[in-house]
């Protein structure tokens, strides 16, 4: 009877330790993921000056535009 009680206590302690480690690992991974997030640079359109995220901006001839319409306006003005 005492051996069974000891085994049950050991099992309960082991489960608690596993759950605590799992939670710590999960929190650690979330912190690492948050640290990897980068902020997008904001750039102004060469035509209207509207600021857009760099990944959404359209580049043409070394300048940045907020839309294909403004890029086309700049291209047509150059011809």
C-alpha positions as CSV (number, residue, x, y, z in Angstrom):
1,X,0.0,0.0,0.0
2,X,2.8,2.4,0.9
3,X,4.6,1.6,-2.3
4,X,1.5,2.4,-4.4
5,X,1.1,5.7,-2.6
6,X,4.8,6.5,-3.2
7,X,4.4,5.7,-6.9
8,X,1.3,7.9,-7.3
9,X,3.1,10.8,-5.6
10,X,6.1,10.3,-7.8
11,X,3.9,10.2,-10.9
12,X,2.1,13.4,-9.8
13,X,5.4,15.2,-9.3
14,X,6.7,14.0,-12.7
15,X,3.5,15.3,-14.4
16,X,3.8,18.7,-12.7
17,X,7.5,19.0,-13.7
18,X,6.6,18.1,-17.4
19,X,3.8,20.7,-17.5
20,X,6.0,23.4,-16.0
21,X,8.8,22.7,-18.5
22,X,6.4,22.7,-21.4
23,X,4.9,26.0,-20.4
24,X,8.4,27.6,-20.0
25,X,9.4,26.3,-23.4
26,X,6.3,27.7,-25.0
27,X,6.8,31.1,-23.4
28,X,10.4,31.1,-24.5
29,X,9.5,30.4,-28.1
30,X,6.9,33.2,-28.0
31,X,9.5,35.7,-26.8
32,X,11.9,34.6,-29.6
33,X,9.1,35.0,-32.2
34,X,8.3,38.5,-31.0
35,X,11.9,39.5,-31.1
36,X,12.1,38.4,-34.8
37,X,9.3,40.7,-35.9
38,X,10.7,43.6,-37.9
39,X,9.2,47.0,-38.5
40,X,8.6,47.9,-42.1
41,X,10.2,51.1,-43.3
42,X,7.8,53.8,-44.5
43,X,8.7,55.6,-47.7
44,X,7.0,58.6,-49.5
45,X,5.6,58.4,-53.0
46,X,7.6,60.5,-55.5
47,X,4.4,62.0,-57.0
48,X,2.0,62.7,-54.1
49,X,4.2,62.2,-51.0
50,X,1.8,59.6,-49.5
51,X,3.8,57.4,-47.1
52,X,3.5,53.7,-47.8
53,X,5.3,50.6,-46.3
54,X,8.4,49.8,-48.3
55,X,7.2,46.3,-49.1
56,X,4.0,47.7,-50.7
57,X,5.7,50.5,-52.6
58,X,6.4,50.3,-56.3
59,X,9.9,51.2,-57.4
60,X,10.7,52.5,-60.9
61,X,13.9,54.1,-62.1
62,X,15.2,54.5,-58.5
63,X,12.1,56.3,-57.2
64,X,9.3,54.9,-55.1
65,X,5.6,55.3,-55.9
66,X,2.4,54.5,-53.9
67,X,0.6,53.0,-56.9
68,X,1.0,51.8,-60.4
69,X,-1.0,54.9,-61.5
70,X,1.7,57.2,-60.1
71,X,4.4,55.1,-61.5
72,X,2.8,55.3,-64.9
73,X,2.4,59.1,-64.6
74,X,6.1,59.4,-63.8
75,X,7.0,57.1,-66.7
76,X,4.8,59.0,-69.2
77,X,6.2,62.3,-68.0
78,X,9.7,61.1,-68.7
79,X,8.9,60.2,-72.4
